[in-house]
């Protein structure tokens, strides 16, 4: 659980930096949307995991966390930073 917690904070810091680089305009809005989504996802995720724990126990809860980490890792594979306009002109 310590690794999951530390990894979450590390990933959140990396994702915040990525949003700043990936947004070509309105970086403040992009950052705000990212943070709102981050906290909303945490709220929903913890509620769902709480229900899983109540119904199925600790093992199922850990399995749900593993599935969440796997989905996040698969989504991260597809993240790309847009090319700078000067790089596309070459």
C-alpha distances in whole Angstrom, upper triangle without the diagonal:
4,5,5,6,9,10,10,13,14,15,16,19,20,21,23,25,25,27,29,30,31,32,36,37,36,33,32,32,30,28,28,28,24,23,24,23,19,19,21,19,16,18,19,16,14,18,17,14,15,19,17,15,18,21,19,16,12,13,14,12,9,12,13,10,11,14,14,12,15,18,17,17,21,22,21,23,26,26,29,31,34,37,39,43,44,42,43,47,47
4,5,5,6,8,10,11,12,14,15,17,18,20,21,23,24,26,28,29,30,32,35,36,35,32,31,32,30,27,28,28,24,23,24,23,20,20,22,20,17,19,21,18,16,20,20,17,18,22,20,19,22,24,22,20,16,17,18,15,13,16,16,13,14,17,16,14,17,20,18,18,22,23,21,24,27,26,29,30,34,36,38,41,43,41,42,46,46
4,5,5,6,8,10,10,12,14,15,16,18,20,21,22,24,26,27,27,30,33,35,34,30,30,31,28,26,27,27,23,22,24,23,19,20,22,19,17,20,21,18,17,21,21,18,20,23,21,20,23,25,23,21,17,17,18,16,13,15,16,12,12,15,14,12,15,17,15,15,19,20,18,20,23,23,26,27,31,33,35,39,40,38,39,43,43
4,6,5,6,9,10,10,12,14,15,16,18,20,20,22,24,25,26,28,31,33,32,29,28,28,26,23,24,24,20,19,21,19,16,17,19,16,13,16,17,14,14,17,17,14,17,19,18,17,21,22,21,19,15,15,16,13,11,13,13,9,10,13,11,9,12,14,12,13,16,17,16,19,22,21,24,26,29,32,34,38,39,37,38,42,42
4,5,5,7,9,10,11,13,14,15,17,19,20,21,23,25,25,27,31,32,30,27,27,27,25,22,22,23,19,18,19,18,15,15,17,15,12,15,17,14,13,17,18,15,17,20,19,18,21,24,22,20,17,18,18,15,13,16,15,11,13,15,13,12,15,17,14,15,19,19,18,21,23,22,25,26,30,32,34,38,39,37,39,42,43
4,5,5,6,9,10,11,12,14,16,17,18,20,22,23,24,26,30,31,30,26,26,27,24,22,23,23,20,18,21,20,16,17,20,18,15,18,20,17,17,20,21,19,20,24,23,22,25,27,26,24,20,21,21,18,16,18,18,14,15,18,15,13,16,18,15,15,19,19,17,20,23,21,24,25,28,31,32,36,37,35,37,40,41
4,5,5,6,8,10,10,12,14,15,16,18,20,21,22,24,27,29,28,25,25,25,23,20,22,22,18,17,20,18,15,16,19,16,14,18,19,16,16,20,20,18,20,23,22,22,25,27,25,24,20,20,20,18,15,17,16,12,13,15,13,10,13,15,12,12,15,16,14,16,19,18,21,22,25,28,30,33,35,33,34,38,38
4,5,5,6,9,10,10,12,14,15,16,18,20,20,22,26,27,26,23,22,23,20,17,19,18,15,14,16,15,11,12,15,13,11,14,16,13,13,17,18,16,18,21,20,20,23,25,24,23,20,20,20,17,15,17,15,12,13,14,11,9,13,14,11,12,15,15,13,17,19,17,20,21,25,27,29,33,34,33,34,37,38
4,5,5,6,9,10,11,13,14,15,17,19,20,21,25,26,25,21,21,21,19,16,17,18,15,13,16,15,12,13,16,14,12,16,18,16,16,19,20,19,21,24,23,23,26,28,27,26,23,23,23,20,18,20,19,15,16,18,15,13,17,17,14,15,18,17,15,19,20,18,21,21,25,27,28,32,33,32,34,37,37
4,5,5,6,9,10,11,12,14,16,17,18,20,24,25,24,21,21,22,19,17,19,19,15,15,18,17,13,15,18,17,15,19,20,18,19,22,23,21,24,27,26,26,29,31,30,28,25,25,25,22,20,21,20,17,17,19,16,13,16,17,13,13,17,16,14,16,19,16,19,19,22,25,26,30,31,29,31,34,35
4,5,5,6,9,10,10,12,14,15,16,18,21,23,22,19,20,20,17,15,17,17,13,13,16,14,11,14,16,14,13,17,18,16,17,21,21,20,22,25,24,25,28,29,28,27,24,24,24,21,19,20,18,15,15,16,13,11,13,14,10,10,14,13,10,13,15,13,16,16,20,22,24,28,29,28,29,32,33
4,5,5,6,9,10,11,13,14,15,16,20,21,20,17,17,17,15,12,13,14,10,9,12,12,8,11,14,12,12,15,17,15,16,20,20,20,22,25,24,25,28,29,29,28,25,26,25,22,20,21,19,16,17,18,14,13,16,15,11,13,16,14,12,16,17,14,16,17,20,23,24,27,29,28,29,33,33
4,5,5,6,9,10,11,13,14,16,19,20,19,16,16,17,15,12,14,15,12,11,15,14,11,14,17,16,15,18,20,19,20,23,24,23,25,28,28,28,31,33,32,31,28,29,28,25,24,25,23,20,20,21,18,16,19,18,15,15,18,16,14,17,18,15,17,16,19,22,22,26,27,26,28,31,32
4,5,5,6,9,10,11,12,14,18,19,19,16,16,18,15,12,15,16,12,13,16,15,13,16,18,17,17,20,22,20,21,25,25,24,27,29,29,29,32,34,33,32,29,29,29,26,24,25,23,20,20,21,18,15,17,17,13,13,16,14,11,14,15,12,13,13,16,19,20,23,25,23,25,28,29
4,5,5,6,9,10,10,12,16,17,17,13,14,15,12,10,12,12,9,10,13,12,10,13,15,14,15,18,19,18,20,23,23,23,25,28,27,28,31,33,32,31,29,29,28,25,24,24,22,19,19,19,16,14,16,15,11,12,14,12,9,13,13,10,12,12,15,18,19,22,24,23,24,28,28
4,5,5,6,9,10,11,14,15,14,11,11,12,10,7,10,11,8,8,12,12,10,13,15,15,15,18,20,19,21,24,24,24,27,29,29,30,33,34,34,33,31,31,30,27,26,27,24,22,23,22,19,18,20,18,15,16,18,15,13,16,16,13,14,13,16,18,19,22,24,23,25,28,29
4,5,5,6,9,10,13,15,15,11,12,14,11,9,13,14,11,12,15,15,14,17,19,19,19,22,24,23,24,27,28,28,30,33,32,33,36,38,37,36,34,34,33,30,29,29,27,24,25,25,21,20,21,20,17,17,19,17,14,16,16,13,13,11,14,16,16,20,21,20,22,25,26
4,5,5,6,8,12,14,14,11,13,14,11,10,13,13,10,12,16,15,14,17,19,18,19,22,23,22,24,27,27,27,30,32,32,33,36,37,36,36,34,33,32,29,28,28,26,23,24,23,20,18,20,18,15,15,16,14,11,13,13,9,9,8,11,13,14,18,20,18,20,23,24
4,5,5,6,10,11,11,8,10,10,7,6,10,10,7,10,13,12,12,15,17,17,18,21,22,21,24,26,26,27,30,31,31,33,35,37,36,36,34,34,32,30,29,29,26,24,25,24,21,20,21,19,16,17,18,14,13,15,14,10,10,9,11,14,15,18,20,19,20,23,25
4,6,6,9,10,10,6,8,10,8,7,11,12,10,12,15,15,15,18,20,20,21,23,25,25,27,29,30,30,32,35,35,36,38,40,40,39,37,37,36,33,32,32,30,27,28,27,24,23,24,23,19,20,21,18,16,18,17,13,13,10,11,14,13,16,18,18,20,22,24
4,6,8,10,11,8,12,13,10,10,14,15,13,15,18,18,17,21,22,22,23,26,27,27,29,31,32,32,35,37,36,38,41,42,41,41,39,38,37,34,33,33,31,28,29,28,25,23,24,23,19,20,20,18,15,17,15,12,10,7,8,10,10,13,15,15,16,19,20
4,6,9,11,9,12,12,9,10,14,13,12,15,17,16,17,20,21,21,23,25,26,25,28,30,30,31,34,35,35,37,39,40,40,40,38,37,36,33,32,32,30,28,28,26,24,22,23,21,18,18,19,15,14,15,13,9,8,5,6,9,10,13,15,15,15,18,20
4,6,7,6,9,9,7,9,12,11,11,14,16,16,17,20,21,21,23,25,26,26,29,31,31,32,34,36,36,38,40,41,41,41,39,39,37,35,34,34,31,29,30,28,25,25,25,23,20,21,21,18,16,18,16,12,11,9,8,11,11,13,16,16,16,19,21
4,7,7,11,11,9,12,15,14,15,17,19,19,20,23,24,24,27,29,29,30,32,34,34,35,38,39,40,41,44,45,45,45,43,43,41,39,38,37,35,33,33,32,29,28,29,26,23,24,24,21,19,21,18,15,13,10,8,10,9,10,13,14,14,16,19
4,5,9,9,8,11,13,13,14,17,18,19,20,23,24,24,26,28,29,30,32,34,35,36,38,40,40,42,44,45,45,45,44,44,42,39,39,39,36,34,35,33,30,30,31,28,25,26,26,23,22,23,21,18,16,13,12,13,12,13,16,17,17,19,22
4,5,5,6,9,10,11,12,14,15,17,18,20,21,22,24,26,27,28,30,32,33,34,36,38,38,40,42,43,44,44,42,43,41,38,38,38,35,33,34,33,29,29,30,28,25,27,27,23,22,25,22,19,18,15,15,17,16,17,20,21,21,23,26
4,5,5,6,8,10,10,12,14,15,16,18,20,21,22,24,26,26,28,30,31,32,34,36,37,38,40,42,42,42,40,40,39,36,35,36,33,31,32,31,27,27,28,26,23,24,25,21,20,22,21,17,16,14,14,16,15,17,19,20,21,23,26
4,5,5,6,9,10,11,12,14,15,17,18,20,21,23,24,25,27,29,30,31,33,35,36,37,39,41,41,41,39,40,38,35,35,36,33,30,32,31,27,27,29,27,24,25,26,23,22,25,23,19,19,17,17,20,19,20,23,24,25,27,29
4,5,5,6,8,10,10,12,14,15,16,18,20,21,22,24,26,27,28,30,31,33,34,36,37,39,40,40,38,39,37,34,34,34,31,29,31,30,26,26,28,25,23,25,25,22,21,24,22,19,19,17,17,20,20,21,24,25,25,27,30
4,5,5,6,9,10,11,12,14,15,16,18,20,21,22,24,26,26,28,30,31,32,34,36,37,38,38,36,37,34,32,32,32,29,27,28,27,23,23,25,22,19,21,22,18,17,20,18,15,15,14,14,17,17,19,22,23,23,26,28
4,5,5,6,9,10,10,12,14,15,16,18,20,21,22,24,25,26,28,30,31,32,34,36,36,36,34,35,33,30,30,30,27,25,27,26,22,22,24,22,19,21,22,18,17,20,19,16,16,15,16,19,19,21,24,24,25,28,30
4,5,5,6,8,10,11,12,14,15,17,18,20,21,23,24,25,27,29,30,31,33,35,35,35,34,35,33,30,30,31,27,25,27,26,23,23,25,23,20,22,24,20,20,23,22,18,19,18,19,22,22,24,27,28,28,31,33
4,6,5,6,8,10,10,12,14,15,16,18,20,21,22,24,25,27,28,30,31,33,33,34,32,33,31,28,28,29,25,24,26,24,21,21,23,20,18,21,21,18,18,21,19,17,18,17,18,22,22,24,27,27,27,30,33
4,6,5,6,9,10,10,12,14,15,16,18,20,21,22,24,26,26,28,30,31,32,32,30,31,29,26,26,26,23,21,22,21,18,18,20,17,15,17,18,15,14,18,17,14,16,15,17,20,21,24,27,26,27,30,32
4,5,5,6,8,10,11,12,14,15,16,18,20,21,22,24,25,26,28,30,31,30,29,30,28,25,25,26,23,20,23,22,18,18,21,19,16,19,20,17,17,20,20,17,19,18,20,24,24,27,30,29,30,33,35
4,5,5,6,8,10,11,12,14,15,17,18,20,21,23,24,26,27,29,30,30,29,30,28,25,25,26,22,21,23,22,18,20,22,19,17,20,21,18,19,22,21,19,21,21,22,26,27,29,32,32,32,35,37
4,6,5,6,8,10,10,12,14,15,16,18,20,21,22,24,25,27,27,28,27,27,25,22,23,23,19,18,20,19,15,17,19,16,14,17,18,15,16,19,18,16,19,19,21,25,26,28,31,31,31,34,36
4,6,5,6,9,10,10,12,14,15,16,18,20,21,22,24,26,26,26,24,25,23,20,20,21,18,16,18,17,13,14,17,15,12,15,17,14,14,18,18,16,19,19,22,25,26,29,32,31,31,35,36
4,5,5,6,9,10,11,12,14,15,16,19,20,21,23,24,25,25,24,25,23,20,20,22,18,16,19,19,15,16,19,17,15,18,20,18,18,22,22,20,23,23,25,29,30,32,35,35,35,38,40
4,5,5,6,8,10,11,12,14,15,17,18,20,21,23,24,24,23,25,22,19,21,21,18,17,19,18,15,17,19,17,15,19,20,18,19,22,22,21,23,24,26,30,31,33,36,36,36,39,41
4,5,5,6,8,10,10,12,14,15,16,18,20,21,22,22,21,22,19,16,17,18,14,13,16,15,11,13,15,13,12,16,17,15,16,19,19,18,22,23,25,29,30,33,36,35,35,38,40
4,6,5,6,8,10,10,12,14,15,16,18,20,20,20,19,20,18,15,16,17,13,12,15,15,11,13,16,14,13,16,18,17,17,21,21,20,23,25,27,31,32,35,38,37,37,41,42
4,6,5,6,9,10,11,13,14,15,17,19,20,20,19,21,19,15,17,18,15,14,17,17,14,16,19,17,16,20,21,20,21,24,24,23,27,28,30,34,35,38,41,40,40,43,45
4,6,5,6,9,10,11,12,14,15,17,18,18,18,20,17,14,16,17,13,13,16,15,12,15,17,15,15,19,20,18,20,23,23,23,26,28,30,34,35,38,41,40,40,43,45
4,5,5,6,8,10,10,12,14,15,16,16,15,16,14,11,13,13,9,9,12,12,9,12,14,13,13,16,17,16,18,21,22,22,25,27,29,33,35,38,41,39,39,43,44
4,5,5,6,9,10,10,12,14,15,14,14,15,14,10,12,14,10,10,14,14,11,14,16,16,15,19,20,20,21,24,25,25,28,30,32,36,38,41,43,42,42,46,47
4,6,5,6,9,10,11,13,14,14,15,16,14,11,14,15,12,12,16,15,13,16,19,18,18,21,23,22,23,27,27,27,30,32,35,38,40,43,46,44,44,48,49
4,5,5,6,9,10,11,12,13,13,14,11,9,12,12,9,10,14,13,11,15,17,15,16,20,21,20,22,25,26,26,30,31,34,38,40,42,45,44,44,47,49
4,5,5,6,9,10,10,10,10,11,9,6,9,10,7,8,11,11,10,13,15,15,16,19,20,20,22,25,26,26,30,32,35,38,40,43,46,44,44,48,49
4,5,5,6,9,10,9,10,12,10,8,11,13,10,11,15,15,14,17,19,19,19,22,24,24,25,28,29,29,33,35,38,41,43,46,49,47,47,51,52
4,5,5,6,8,9,11,13,10,9,13,13,11,13,16,15,15,18,20,20,21,24,25,25,27,29,30,31,34,36,39,43,45,48,50,49,49,52,54
4,6,5,6,7,8,10,7,6,10,10,8,11,13,13,13,16,18,18,19,22,23,23,25,28,29,30,33,36,38,42,44,47,50,48,48,52,53
4,6,5,4,6,8,7,5,9,10,9,11,14,14,15,17,19,20,21,23,25,25,27,29,31,31,35,37,40,44,46,49,51,50,50,54,54
4,6,6,9,11,10,9,13,14,13,15,17,18,18,21,23,23,24,27,28,28,30,33,34,35,38,40,43,47,49,52,54,53,53,56,57
4,6,9,11,9,10,13,13,13,15,18,17,18,21,22,23,24,27,28,28,30,33,34,35,39,41,44,47,50,52,55,53,53,57,58
4,7,8,6,8,11,11,11,14,15,15,17,19,20,21,23,25,26,27,29,31,33,34,38,40,43,46,49,52,54,52,52,56,57
4,6,6,6,9,10,11,13,15,16,17,19,20,22,23,25,26,27,29,31,33,34,38,40,43,46,49,52,54,52,52,56,57
4,6,5,6,9,10,11,12,14,15,17,18,20,21,23,24,26,27,29,31,32,36,38,41,44,47,50,52,50,51,54,55
4,5,5,6,9,10,11,12,14,15,17,18,20,21,23,24,26,27,30,31,35,37,40,43,46,49,51,49,49,53,53
4,5,5,6,9,10,10,12,14,15,16,18,20,21,22,24,26,28,29,33,36,39,42,44,47,50,48,48,51,52
4,5,5,6,9,10,11,13,14,15,17,18,20,21,23,25,27,28,31,34,37,40,42,46,48,46,46,50,50
4,5,5,6,9,10,11,12,14,15,16,18,20,21,23,25,26,30,32,35,39,41,44,46,44,45,48,49
4,5,5,6,9,10,10,12,14,15,16,18,20,21,24,25,29,31,35,38,40,43,46,43,43,47,48
4,5,5,6,9,10,11,12,14,15,17,18,20,22,23,27,30,32,36,38,41,44,42,42,45,46
4,5,5,6,9,10,11,12,14,15,16,19,21,21,25,27,31,34,36,39,42,40,40,44,44
4,5,5,6,9,10,11,12,14,15,17,19,20,24,27,30,33,36,39,41,39,39,43,43
4,5,5,6,9,10,11,12,14,16,18,19,23,26,29,32,35,38,40,38,37,41,42
4,5,5,6,9,10,11,12,15,16,17,21,23,26,30,32,35,38,35,36,39,40
4,5,5,6,9,10,10,13,15,16,19,22,25,28,31,34,36,34,34,38,38
4,5,5,6,9,10,11,13,15,19,22,25,27,30,34,36,33,33,37,37
4,5,5,6,9,10,12,13,17,20,23,26,29,32,34,32,31,35,36
4,5,5,6,9,10,11,15,17,20,23,26,29,31,29,29,33,34
4,5,5,7,9,10,14,17,20,23,26,29,31,28,28,32,32
4,5,5,7,10,13,16,19,22,25,28,30,28,27,31,31
4,5,6,7,11,14,17,20,23,26,28,26,25,29,30
4,5,5,9,12,15,18,21,24,26,23,24,27,28
4,6,8,12,15,17,20,23,25,22,22,26,26
4,6,10,12,15,18,21,23,21,20,24,24
4,7,10,13,16,19,21,19,19,22,23
4,6,9,12,15,17,15,15,19,19
4,6,9,12,14,12,13,16,17
4,6,9,12,10,10,13,15
4,6,8,6,7,10,11
4,5,5,7,9,11
4,5,5,7,9
4,5,5,7
4,5,6
4,5
4
